[in-house]
Amino acid sequence: MRVGIHRSTRGLGDMIMMEPLFAKLCAKHDVDQIELFLVGSVQEVHRHPPLVSLVSWCQSRDGFDRDDYPDLDHVYDLSEACFRHELANQPNITKGRTQIWAEACGLEYDGEPAPKLWLPSEDGVSALKAKFTGPRTIAVGYESVDSWRSYPYMDDLILELSKFARIWVFHNEEMPSLTERLPADSRVELFDRCHLRELFWRIKGCDLVVSPDTSFVHIAGALNVPAYGIFGPTDANVRMRDYLTQWRAPKPYRACRRAPCWYQACRGQYCLTTLHPKDLAREVEEFWGELP
């Protein structure tokens, strides 16, 4: 029997939150492995899990067509299930994405097992070497692919964080506004267009991740690295509750009194702008001091 998952949409965090389904689908269909059909930009996330036999291009990137997979006995389309659920239930969203996908596959999910990001052994060695031979480091996810989830004062926050830690900043393009503000003796190192395998082990070697609601909080959660998530229009408890790692988020009070509103209202342009970078840096430093 052959069982597959089709996902034509992007999102590294979504890929990570999908991982607990593999064992459950294998048990449901009595198979040893699941075949994944994904877009190219996210395939590296599931290159190494033992319950995945194949990661290849999805056959229909503009929509799901069951006829594109004639050799599969069962194929699950998980491209739009979460977005449809969240859009239909906003702002009263209580289900995490892993639970939504599980239900779309006829499964139950109660938080176990926690999502895991599998690293090959050579990456793990590199991560440990970086962790124990270098200074304590904070990894920063610069911004989200969805602008309404990005923190608008990230440059200021990074400069504040660099006062007490070495900072690695990750983004998929150059960061000129930050670059021009960094002093010559800055403890901030920028990584733009970093390959995913390198990104994963660098984050594994860090002591803390600071990021808006984007893939970096999920990478941290799946690698058991503590995370401080800058959540505004989305709910930190819904996003992070399935992970085993320690995590913190800004205090839930918002002046608009509507957050988390998800896709409604000002789409993050109000609640996130009320978070002052000095206040966030103070909370991060307190969390930083609690970590072993």
N, C-alpha and C positions, 0 to 999 in steps of 0.2 A: 504494500500500500504506500502511496505517496501523498503527503499532506504539505500544503504550501500556504504562505502568507503573501499577499500582494499589497504593496503600499507605494503609491505613485507620488506622494507628497514628501517634502523635506522636513527636517527637524531632528537634530541630533538628540535633544532631550527626549523627544517622542520615541526614538529608536531605543534609548536606554530603558524607558518605562515599559516597553514592549517585552523585554527580556524574560520576565517571570512567566509569560504565556507559553514559552517553549516547552518547559517540563510538563505543564498541564495539558497541552495539546498532544504531546507524546503519550501521556498516560491515557487520554481520552480515546485516541485512535490506535493504541498499542503499537506504536512505531518507535524506532530508536532516534530518529532525527526529523527535523522540520526543514523544508526548503523555503528560502526567503527570496522574494523578487522585489527589489528596491531600486530607487534611483541611485545613480553613481555616487553622488556627493555624500551619502550616508552609509555606504556599504561597509566601510572600514570598521564601523561600530561593532558589527557582528561577524567579523572575520574569524574569530577564535572560539566562540562558545562551543562546547562539545555536543550540544544538542542541535546544532545547525549543520546541515550537510552541504548546502549550496547557497551562495549569495550571488545573485546575478541581476541583470537589468529586468525591471518589470516589463511585461510584454505590451502593456497599454498605458502609456503615461498620461493620456488625456481622459482617462476614465476606465473603469473596470469592465472587462468583457470575459465572461466565463469561458467562452469558446477559445480564448487565447491560451488556455491551459488544458488541452485535451488529454495530456498524459497524467494529470493529477486526479486522484480520487476525491480529494477535498481541497478547496482553496478558499481562504478567507480574505475578503477585501477590507483592509483596515485604514483606508486612505482618509475618509471623512467622518468616521463615526464620532470621534471626540468633538470635533468642531460643531457638528450638527447637534450633539447633546448639549454642549455648553451654550450655543446660541439659543437653543430652545428653552433652556432653564435659567438663563441669566436673570438677575444676579444671584439666584438661590442655587448655586452649584455646590453640591456636597460630595460628588463622586470624583475620585482621582482618575487619571487617564488609564492607568492599568486596569482599574475596575471596569471602566466603560468598554475597553477593548475585550476584556474577559467575557463580559456579558454578550458582546457582539459575536463571540465564538461559542456561546452556549456554556460558558464556564462560570465558576464563582471565584472571587478573589477577595481576601480579607487582609491583605498586607503581607502575606507569606507565600513564597519567599520574597525577600526584598530585591528590588532590581540590582543587578550586578553588571559591571563592565569588566569583561575578561581581557587581561593583558598577557601576552606571551612571556615566557620566562626571561628572555633577554631584556625586554622592556622593564620588567620588575627589578632586575639587578640594577639597571641604570637609575631607576627611580630611587631605590634605597641608597645608592651611592650619592645622589644629589641631595637627599634628605639629611644624611648624617655627616657629610663633609662640608656643606655650605652653610651660610647663615640662615636663620629662620626666615621663611619666605611666605608672602601673601600673593596668591594668584588672583588677578582681577580680570573678569570678563567685561570688556569695554562697553559693549552695547548689544541690544537685542536686534534680531532681524526685523522685528516689529517695533517701529519707532515709539509707539505708545507705551511700550513696556520698558524703554530705556531710561536711565537716570540722567537728567539733563545737566547735572553738575559733576559729571564723572571726573573731568580733568582736575577740578578743585579737590575732590575727594581723594584722588590718587596722590596728589601733593601732600595732603594731610596725612595719609597713611604712611608715606615714605619717611615721615619724621620718626617713626618707631619700628619700621621693618623694611626689609628688602622687598621690592615689588616687581613681579612679572606681569606685564599687561598683554592680554591676548585679544586679537581682533583679526577679521578676515581681510582687512585692507589697512593702508597706512593711516596714521593718526597725527596729522600735521598740527592740529590745535594743541595737542599735548606736547609734541616734540619741541615746539618753539618755546614752551614754558619751562622745560626741564633745565635746571642748572648743570654746569659742567661736572660737578661732583655728585650728581643725583644717584640715588640707589634704585632708580626705576629703569627696568630693561623692557624694551618693547619687542613683541613677537607678532608681526603681521604676516598673514598667510602661512601660518605654521602648519606643517603636515599633521594630520590627526593622530598618528601614532606617537609623534614627538609631543604633541599637545597632551595626550593622555598621561604619558609617563612624567612629564614635567609637573602636571597637576598632582599626580600621585606623590611626587617628591616635595610638595609644598605642605605647609602647616595649616593653611587656612585659605579658603576661596571666598572672594567678595564679588558679587555679581548681581545685576538685575535678574528678573525672571527670564532666564535664557538657558541654553544648554549647559552652562558652566555649573549651575547649582545642581544639575542632575549628574553631571560627570563627577562632581565632588561627592554627592550622595552615593553613587554607585561604586566609588573607590574608597568609601569610608573616610573621606577627608572632611573635617569640619567646614561648615559653610555659613556665611552671612549673606542672606538673600535680600536684595532691595526690592521688596514687593510693594506695589501700589494698587493698580486696578485688579490684580489677581490675588487669590487667597494663598498665603504661605502655607497654612495648615493642610490645604487640599493638595498643593504641589509637593510638599516635602514629607508628609506623614508616613509614607511607605519606606523611607530610607532609615538605616540604622545609625547613621552618623549624627554627631551633634550639630545643631543648626540654630541660628537666630535670625530674626527679621526686625525691621523697625516696629516700634509700638503701633498697635492697630488703630489708634485714634487718627482721624483725618478731619480737617476743618470742614470738608464738604459733607461729612457724616453719611456718605453713601458707599465708601470703599469697604470691601472689594466689590466693584461694580462690573468686573469683567469687561465685556465689550460695549458697555453703555456709557452714558454721560460724556465726559470730556476725553475719554480714552487715555487716561493717565496724565494728561497735560496739567491737571490741577493737583491731584494728590501727590504726585512725585515731585512737583516743584515746591511743595511745602516742606520737604525734607532737606534741612540745611546740611551741607557737607561736614561742617565742624561737629554737628550733633551725631551724624552717622559715624564719623571717625572716632568720636568718643565712645560710642557703643561698641564699635569694632575693637578698639583697644581694650575695653573691659573684657570682652569675650576672649580676645587674644591672651590676656593675662590669666584667664581661667584654664587655658589649654595646657596639657602636660608638655 
